[in-house]
Amino acid sequence: MQNVKRIFVKVVVFLLGLSTAVGAWAGGLGKNAADITLALAPSVCRQKITGFGTSACWWSHRVTDDSMREDLMKQLYSEDGLELNIYRYNVGGGVNPDHNRVSNSWHNTESFYVFDEAQNAWAFDFTRDAYAQKALQTALSYGCIDTVILFANSPHYSMTVSGEASGGVNDGDSNLDPAHEQDFVDYFLTITQHFLDAGVPVKYISPINEPQWGWGGPWVHQEGCHYETDQLARVLHLFAEGIEKRKLPVKLSVPESGEIGELTKEYFTAIGSDPVILRNTGSFAYHSYWKDTLLEDKAHFRDWFDEQNYADRTLDMTEWCELPNKHATTDPMAAVIMARVMANDLNFSRVNSWSSWVAVNGEGINDEGLDFSDGLFSADEAFTHYEKSFRYWAMAHFSKFIPAGSYLVPFASTPDDYRKSTYDRRVDTDFAAFRTPQGKTVLVISNEGPEKTIRLQTPGLHMTVYTTDEARRLEPTYNGRRLPTLTIPAVSVTTVVIDNDLGGLFR
């Protein structure tokens, strides 16, 4: 009984304390006027979040060391790491031994489809791409992944007009030979069946990637294939028929447009206009390149998407890295920019999931010795060592606190100067808010400018705060009763978790 009385007294004291601006943390914050006030719309939820992910493209097949592979996958796909639940596996188009102009060894892929000299025919060899398959199985062993996406940047080189997986003979030529469209479908679905038989939870297949870009001609630095809209629709129709004929438990994630401009609406319309494609499509996917500050474009694109009435199909952002990349891996602004784009894609495009381009990329050392790799990790050419980028922590501020099944929550009000300048980016602070299945409220705040004071008009009793800036990496910086005001450091990413867990106040 005495313990009960003591707890009761503590709770009463705490509740009384909520009625005042405490200001005991970070130098008396409650005494200062707030730069920004954040108030959540009560009982309002927008899109359901299905998760966060990244791609194993162009690096996982290079990790030959078992301990290195285990460490990377643990940092990406375990509860001790980012807890990512979406894994994007690249179905490579292979390298033509007689005709290959891709000079970057990271961008050359090993294919399951090989020419059997003895049989004088093409055949599947699923012992190939072994290290990439080991990487996937290692990641799956941690238990966080619920979605695997098989994606191709190009059809197999034997099915292309140019004989290469890096694009057409001329820039802008469709490179999938019309005579091999069905061959491409059969090839990709056979690979899909292999992964399903191996117990891989393949949810989506994505056979087309960034179809609007020219790909080919003199620009052959990586795999890619341009599609005109009529061919895209024709090929996806064949894929949809193939899924149904084989009774595969997968959906299409298409068309992975390179940005929301260009031909994206035309591609989406073609998909939505074909009942066979549409009923086999689970995800409309695009990449968020080239629109980092054009929030009005993102919002208008989402408005247009909603008008199409695609029922329960999700809108997913499946690739992004900073283009052009202006921030080194050791620059905290790299994390802030990525967190800002994530927040804006979730708020304005209202995507259901968000994936970075690649988990690991090769070093990009400039004349000053700074590494401008665009991955969450950066590795040397031979993959003998790797370094964590600040971008890793940007992802962590979302993926570790916003589980699948959470909902985005809109803000009820923001200061007029923020609201008026949101689209034209005269502000340097961006926000996203979520409600988790556990009833917690999660705020992610990116601040590209000087220190800010933010007043929080959100319900809840207990608050934890995590900070990434020049000196800290997702460091817990507060754990206690909910504060009315926070100081957000300059050039930082902050995650605030608010709940009614009274037990957390007395631990």
C-alpha positions in Angstrom: 0.0 0.0 0.0 2.9 2.4 0.8 4.3 1.8 -2.7 0.9 2.5 -4.2 0.7 5.8 -2.3 4.2 6.8 -3.4 3.4 6.1 -7.0 0.1 8.1 -6.7 1.9 11.1 -5.2 4.5 11.0 -8.0 1.8 10.9 -10.7 -0.1 13.8 -9.1 3.0 15.8 -8.9 3.8 15.0 -12.5 0.3 15.9 -13.7 0.4 19.2 -11.8 3.8 19.9 -13.4 2.3 19.6 -16.9 0.3 22.8 -16.3 3.4 24.9 -16.3 6.1 25.4 -18.9 8.9 23.6 -17.1 11.8 24.7 -19.2 14.3 22.6 -17.2 15.8 20.9 -20.2 18.3 22.6 -22.5 18.5 25.9 -20.6 15.0 26.9 -19.8 13.2 26.5 -23.1 9.8 27.3 -21.7 10.9 30.9 -21.0 11.4 31.6 -24.7 9.0 32.3 -27.5 8.8 29.4 -29.9 10.1 29.8 -33.5 7.6 27.2 -34.7 4.5 25.6 -33.1 3.5 22.1 -34.1 -0.1 21.0 -33.4 -1.4 17.7 -34.7 -4.9 17.3 -36.2 -6.9 15.4 -33.6 -8.0 11.9 -34.6 -7.0 12.5 -38.2 -4.9 9.9 -40.1 -3.8 9.8 -43.7 -2.0 7.0 -45.5 -0.9 3.8 -43.9 2.8 3.3 -43.8 3.9 -0.1 -45.1 7.6 0.4 -44.3 11.1 1.5 -45.3 13.8 -0.2 -47.3 16.8 -0.1 -49.6 18.3 -1.9 -52.5 20.9 -4.7 -52.7 21.7 -3.7 -56.2 25.3 -3.4 -57.4 27.0 -4.3 -54.1 25.6 -7.5 -52.4 27.1 -9.8 -55.0 30.5 -8.3 -54.2 30.5 -9.2 -50.5 32.4 -12.5 -50.4 33.4 -12.4 -46.7 30.8 -14.1 -44.5 31.4 -11.9 -41.4 31.3 -8.7 -43.4 28.0 -9.8 -45.0 26.5 -10.6 -41.6 27.6 -7.3 -40.1 26.1 -5.3 -43.0 22.8 -7.1 -43.0 22.6 -6.9 -39.2 23.0 -3.1 -39.4 20.4 -2.9 -42.1 17.8 -5.5 -41.4 17.9 -6.4 -37.7 16.3 -4.9 -34.6 19.8 -3.8 -33.6 20.1 -1.9 -36.8 17.7 0.0 -39.0 15.0 -2.6 -38.8 14.2 -2.2 -42.5 11.4 -4.4 -43.7 11.6 -3.9 -47.5 14.4 -5.6 -49.5 14.9 -4.8 -53.1 16.8 -7.6 -55.0 18.2 -6.8 -58.4 17.6 -9.3 -61.2 20.6 -8.4 -63.3 20.6 -8.4 -67.1 24.0 -9.9 -67.3 27.1 -9.1 -69.2 27.6 -9.9 -72.9 31.2 -11.2 -73.0 31.5 -10.1 -76.6 30.0 -6.7 -76.3 30.0 -4.7 -73.0 30.7 -1.0 -72.7 30.0 -0.6 -69.0 33.4 0.1 -67.5 32.4 0.4 -63.8 32.8 -3.1 -62.3 30.2 -2.3 -59.7 27.5 -1.9 -62.4 28.1 -5.2 -64.2 25.7 -7.9 -63.0 25.8 -11.7 -62.9 22.7 -13.2 -64.5 20.9 -16.5 -63.8 20.5 -16.9 -67.5 23.5 -18.3 -69.3 24.3 -19.8 -72.7 25.0 -23.6 -72.5 27.6 -24.3 -75.1 27.0 -28.1 -74.9 23.3 -27.7 -75.5 23.7 -24.7 -77.8 20.8 -23.1 -75.9 20.0 -20.6 -73.1 19.4 -22.1 -69.7 19.0 -21.1 -66.0 21.7 -21.6 -63.5 20.5 -20.6 -60.0 23.9 -21.2 -58.5 25.0 -17.9 -60.0 24.7 -14.6 -58.2 25.5 -16.7 -55.1 26.8 -13.9 -52.9 23.7 -11.8 -53.6 21.5 -14.7 -52.7 23.4 -15.3 -49.5 23.0 -11.6 -48.6 19.3 -11.9 -49.0 19.0 -15.0 -46.9 21.2 -13.5 -44.2 19.0 -10.4 -44.1 15.8 -12.6 -43.9 17.3 -14.5 -40.9 16.9 -11.4 -38.7 13.1 -11.5 -39.0 12.3 -7.9 -39.9 11.6 -8.3 -43.6 8.1 -8.8 -44.8 8.5 -7.5 -48.3 10.9 -8.6 -51.0 10.8 -6.9 -54.4 12.5 -8.4 -57.4 13.4 -5.7 -59.8 15.2 -5.4 -63.2 16.9 -2.4 -64.6 17.0 -4.1 -68.0 15.9 -7.3 -69.7 18.6 -9.9 -70.2 21.1 -8.7 -72.7 20.2 -11.6 -75.1 16.7 -10.1 -75.4 17.7 -6.6 -76.3 18.1 -4.9 -79.6 21.6 -3.6 -78.8 22.9 -6.9 -77.3 23.7 -5.1 -74.1 21.8 -4.5 -70.8 22.9 -0.8 -70.7 20.5 0.6 -73.2 19.6 1.0 -76.9 21.9 1.6 -79.9 20.7 5.2 -79.8 19.7 7.3 -76.9 15.9 7.0 -76.5 15.5 3.7 -78.4 13.4 1.1 -76.8 15.9 -1.7 -76.2 13.6 -4.7 -75.5 13.3 -6.5 -78.8 9.6 -6.9 -79.6 10.3 -10.4 -80.7 11.5 -11.2 -77.2 8.8 -9.6 -75.1 7.3 -12.9 -74.1 10.8 -14.4 -73.6 11.4 -11.6 -71.1 8.2 -12.4 -69.2 8.9 -16.1 -69.1 12.5 -15.5 -68.0 11.5 -13.1 -65.1 8.7 -15.2 -63.9 10.8 -18.3 -63.8 13.3 -16.4 -61.6 10.4 -15.3 -59.4 9.3 -18.9 -59.0 12.8 -19.9 -58.0 12.8 -17.3 -55.2 9.4 -18.3 -54.0 10.4 -22.0 -54.0 13.4 -21.0 -51.8 11.0 -19.5 -49.2 11.7 -15.9 -50.1 8.6 -13.7 -49.3 8.5 -12.1 -52.7 5.6 -9.6 -52.6 6.2 -7.6 -55.7 8.0 -8.0 -59.0 9.2 -4.9 -60.9 10.4 -5.8 -64.4 10.6 -2.2 -65.6 12.8 0.6 -64.1 12.9 4.3 -65.0 11.5 3.7 -68.5 11.3 7.4 -69.5 15.1 8.0 -69.5 16.9 7.6 -72.8 19.4 4.8 -71.8 22.0 3.8 -74.4 23.7 5.6 -77.2 26.9 7.1 -75.8 25.5 6.9 -72.2 26.2 3.3 -71.1 27.5 3.6 -67.5 24.9 1.3 -66.1 22.0 -1.0 -66.9 18.8 0.6 -68.2 16.1 0.3 -70.8 13.8 2.9 -72.3 10.2 2.1 -73.0 7.6 4.0 -75.0 4.2 3.9 -73.4 2.7 1.4 -75.9 5.4 -1.1 -75.4 5.4 -0.6 -71.6 1.6 -1.4 -71.5 2.0 -4.4 -73.9 4.8 -5.9 -71.8 3.1 -5.4 -68.5 -0.1 -7.0 -69.9 2.0 -10.1 -70.7 3.4 -10.0 -67.2 -0.1 -9.8 -65.7 -1.3 -12.7 -67.8 1.8 -14.7 -66.8 1.2 -14.1 -63.1 -2.4 -15.4 -63.5 -1.4 -18.3 -65.6 1.3 -19.5 -63.2 -0.9 -18.6 -60.2 2.0 -16.7 -58.6 1.3 -15.1 -55.2 2.9 -11.8 -56.3 1.8 -8.4 -57.6 3.4 -5.9 -59.9 5.1 -2.8 -58.6 5.2 -0.5 -61.6 6.4 1.4 -63.5 9.2 2.8 -61.2 9.3 6.1 -63.1 12.5 8.1 -62.6 10.6 11.1 -61.3 7.0 12.3 -61.0 7.3 14.4 -64.2 8.0 13.4 -67.7 5.9 10.4 -68.8 4.9 9.2 -65.4 1.2 10.2 -65.6 1.0 8.7 -69.1 2.5 5.4 -67.8 0.2 5.3 -64.8 -2.8 6.0 -67.0 -1.8 3.1 -69.3 -1.5 0.8 -66.4 -4.8 1.9 -64.9 -6.6 1.6 -68.2 -5.9 -2.1 -68.7 -8.0 -4.2 -66.3 -5.7 -7.2 -66.6 -2.6 -5.1 -65.6 -4.5 -3.2 -62.9 -5.9 -6.3 -61.1 -2.3 -7.7 -60.9 -0.8 -4.4 -59.8 -0.4 -3.9 -56.0 1.9 -0.9 -56.1 2.3 2.2 -58.3 6.0 3.0 -57.9 8.1 6.0 -58.7 11.4 7.5 -57.8 11.8 10.9 -56.1 14.7 12.2 -58.1 15.0 15.8 -59.3 12.1 17.1 -57.1 13.8 17.6 -53.8 12.5 21.1 -53.2 9.4 21.1 -55.5 6.8 20.3 -52.9 3.9 21.7 -54.9 4.7 19.3 -57.7 4.6 16.4 -55.2 1.3 17.5 -53.7 -0.3 18.0 -57.1 0.9 14.7 -58.3 -0.7 13.0 -55.3 -3.9 14.9 -55.9 -3.9 13.6 -59.5 -3.2 10.1 -58.3 -6.1 10.1 -55.9 -8.4 11.3 -58.7 -7.6 8.1 -60.7 -9.4 6.1 -58.1 -6.9 3.2 -58.0 -8.7 1.7 -55.0 -6.3 0.0 -52.5 -3.1 0.2 -54.6 -0.3 1.8 -52.7 1.9 4.7 -54.0 5.5 3.8 -53.2 8.7 5.8 -53.4 11.2 3.1 -54.3 14.4 5.0 -55.1 16.1 8.2 -54.0 19.6 9.6 -53.5 20.7 13.2 -53.6 21.2 14.3 -57.3 23.5 16.0 -57.8 25.2 14.8 -54.6 26.6 17.9 -52.9 27.3 16.4 -49.5 30.1 14.0 -48.4 29.4 10.9 -46.4 30.9 12.7 -43.3 28.7 15.8 -43.7 25.7 15.9 -41.3 23.8 17.9 -43.9 23.7 14.7 -46.0 21.5 13.2 -43.3 19.4 16.4 -42.9 18.7 16.6 -46.7 17.7 12.9 -46.8 15.4 13.3 -43.8 13.8 16.4 -45.3 13.1 14.5 -48.6 11.6 11.6 -46.7 9.4 13.9 -44.6 8.2 15.7 -47.7 7.5 12.6 -49.8 5.5 11.2 -46.9 3.7 14.5 -46.3 3.1 15.8 -49.8 3.2 12.8 -52.1 1.8 10.8 -49.2 3.6 7.6 -50.2 3.0 4.4 -48.3 6.7 3.3 -48.3 10.1 4.9 -48.8 13.3 3.2 -50.0 16.7 4.6 -50.5 18.6 3.8 -53.7 21.3 1.5 -52.4 22.4 0.4 -49.0 26.1 0.4 -50.1 27.9 2.1 -52.9 31.5 2.5 -54.0 33.6 5.4 -52.7 33.6 8.6 -54.7 36.7 10.4 -53.5 37.2 14.0 -54.7 40.4 16.0 -55.0 40.1 17.1 -51.3 39.9 13.5 -50.2 36.2 13.6 -49.3 33.9 10.6 -50.1 30.8 11.5 -52.0 29.3 8.0 -52.2 25.5 8.1 -52.3 24.8 4.9 -50.3 23.9 4.4 -46.6 27.4 2.8 -46.5 30.5 3.5 -48.6 32.9 0.7 -49.6 36.3 0.6 -51.3 36.5 -1.0 -54.8 37.6 -4.4 -53.6 35.0 -4.3 -50.7 37.7 -4.9 -48.1 36.3 -2.1 -45.8 33.2 0.1 -45.6 32.2 3.2 -43.7 28.8 4.3 -42.5 27.4 7.5 -44.0 25.4 10.1 -42.2 22.5 9.1 -44.5 22.3 5.8 -42.5 21.2 7.9 -39.5 18.6 9.8 -41.5 17.0 6.5 -42.3 17.2 5.4 -38.7 15.2 8.4 -37.5 12.3 7.0 -39.4 12.7 3.2 -39.7 13.5 2.5 -36.1 10.5 4.4 -34.7 7.7 4.1 -37.4 6.8 0.5 -37.8 4.7 -0.8 -40.7 1.0 -0.2 -39.8 1.7 3.3 -38.6 -0.3 6.2 -40.1 0.9 9.7 -41.2 -0.8 12.4 -39.1 -1.3 15.9 -40.6 -0.6 19.0 -38.6 -3.6 21.0 -37.5 -1.8 24.3 -37.7 1.6 25.8 -38.4 2.7 29.4 -38.4 1.6 31.5 -41.3 5.1 32.1 -42.5 5.8 28.4 -42.6 2.5 27.6 -44.3 2.9 30.3 -47.0 6.5 29.4 -47.7 6.2 25.6 -47.7 6.1 25.2 -51.4 8.9 27.6 -52.4 11.2 26.4 -49.7 12.0 29.7 -47.9 12.0 27.7 -44.7 14.8 25.3 -43.5 12.8 23.1 -41.1 10.6 20.2 -42.2 8.4 17.9 -40.2 6.5 14.6 -40.4 4.2 13.1 -37.7 3.0 9.5 -37.3 0.8 7.4 -35.0 2.1 3.9 -34.4 0.1 0.8 -33.9 1.2 1.0 -30.2 -0.5 4.4 -29.9 2.7 6.5 -29.8 3.1 9.8 -31.6 6.4 10.1 -33.5 7.6 13.4 -34.9 10.6 13.6 -37.2 12.1 17.1 -37.6 14.9 18.0 -40.0 16.6 21.4 -39.5 19.0 22.7 -42.2 19.4 26.1 -40.5 20.3 27.5 -37.1 19.0 26.3 -33.8 15.2 26.4 -33.5 12.8 26.5 -30.6 9.6 24.4 -31.3 6.5 24.4 -29.2 4.7 21.0 -29.3 0.9 21.0 -29.0 0.6 17.2 -28.9 -1.1 14.9 -26.3 0.9 12.5 -24.2 2.7 12.1 -20.9 6.1 10.8 -21.7 8.7 11.9 -24.2 11.9 10.5 -25.6 14.1 12.5 -28.0 16.9 11.3 -30.3 19.3 13.6 -32.1 21.7 13.4 -35.0 24.0 16.3 -35.7 27.7 17.0 -36.1 28.5 15.4 -32.8 25.8 12.8 -32.3 24.4 9.8 -34.1 20.8 9.0 -33.1 21.8 9.8 -29.5 19.1 9.8 -26.8 19.0 13.4 -25.6 15.9 13.4 -23.4 13.8 10.9 -21.6 11.1 12.0 -19.2 7.8 13.8 -19.0 6.4 15.5 -22.1 7.9 18.9 -22.5 6.0 21.8 -24.1 9.0 23.2 -25.9 12.1 21.7 -27.5 15.3 23.2 -28.8 16.3 21.7 -32.2 20.0 21.9 -32.9 21.4 23.5 -36.0 21.9 21.1 -39.0 20.2 18.2 -37.3 17.6 15.4 -37.5 15.4 14.9 -34.4 12.9 12.2 -33.6 10.5 12.8 -30.8 8.4 9.9 -29.4 5.4 10.8 -27.2 3.3 8.3 -25.4 1.3 7.8 -22.2 3.7 5.3 -20.7 3.7 6.4 -17.1 6.1 3.6 -16.2 8.8 5.2 -18.3 8.7 8.2 -16.0 9.8 6.3 -13.0 12.4 3.9 -14.4 
